Amino acid sequence: MKVIISETKEELGQSAGAYAAMIIRDTITRQGYANVILATGTSQFETLNQLIEEKDIEWSKVTMFHLDEYIGLPVTHPASFRKYLSERFLSKVPSLNASYLIDGEGDLEKELAYLAQNIGEHPIDVALVGIGENGHLAFNDPPADFDTESPYLVVNLDEPCRRQQMGEGWFESLEEVPLQAISMSVRQIMKSTHIICSVPDERKAVAVKNSLESEVSNAFPASILQLHPHCAFFLDRESASLLTAIETANNDVEMRK
Ligand SMILES: N[C@@H]1[C@@H](O)[C@H](O)[C@@H](COP(=O)(O)O)O[C@@H]1O
């Protein structure tokens, strides 16, 4: 596990985006294409801003999968993750080989089968993810299902998760936040060759500490990332502020001044 602590969230994004770009370029050079997973939410703002600025990525050789989406939320709603990825990423880079956005508005069984078939045919080279204030990975709130083999599943969103979405300004009231989502499963995320976890902000400090310094447990869903062989955490001073053991443990910790 690699932990890179930057001074600010802007520097965090620059480091994480540049690191993702390096992996995508190297993967395309080696195998001719790259399959990536992109996350959404405020945690990804700076990382995606950097990724779209990166030069020399052959985007036509990149296939993109989408981490999670609300059920029943129109694509025109400000909180729609399809809208987010279309506006903040897809419209800012040249055309990709393909992008598999999650549609949570139609026939869910059909959508789950469609996504499962396509991701099954595209082993993932790099996944960009975030961590929720409740420690969730994608929309797998605690206690997360660490066992399901399904690549995507329908999940119930707990109140802390829904409050976080409202607190970030995506919704005007708690009642407006959907109760369910389609989420990529924990096992599917863990199959990615590389995982890049971008987590800025003081409000994530407890989740970061639990994810990095607690025992692996589905009570802290993102703690499973400790078991991944090529996972890099990009933190800022604030999100890293409660870490203690990590700086002295046998980890690859890089402090950015
Ligand atoms: N569903 C999103 C994920 O795509 C994201 O990676 C993670 C971190 O969230 P945020 O960036 O809002 O803090 O959980 C969110 O709720």
The ligand as a Gaussian input file, in Angstrom:
#p B3LYP/6-31G(d) Opt

LIG

0 1
 N      -20.993000       7.248000      -4.742000
 C      -19.829000       8.038000      -4.567000
 C      -18.595000       7.302000      -5.009000
 O      -18.523000       7.269000      -6.408000
 C      -17.393000       7.956000      -4.376000
 O      -16.208000       7.347000      -4.768000
 C      -17.452000       7.856000      -2.864000
 C      -16.830000       9.003000      -2.169000
 O      -17.781000      10.016000      -2.098000
 P      -17.544000      11.552000      -2.094000
 O      -16.642000      11.854000      -3.193000
 O      -18.899000      12.172000      -2.299000
 O      -16.989000      11.865000      -0.786000
 O      -18.753000       7.693000      -2.445000
 C      -19.707000       8.490000      -3.121000
 O      -20.845000       8.484000      -2.397000

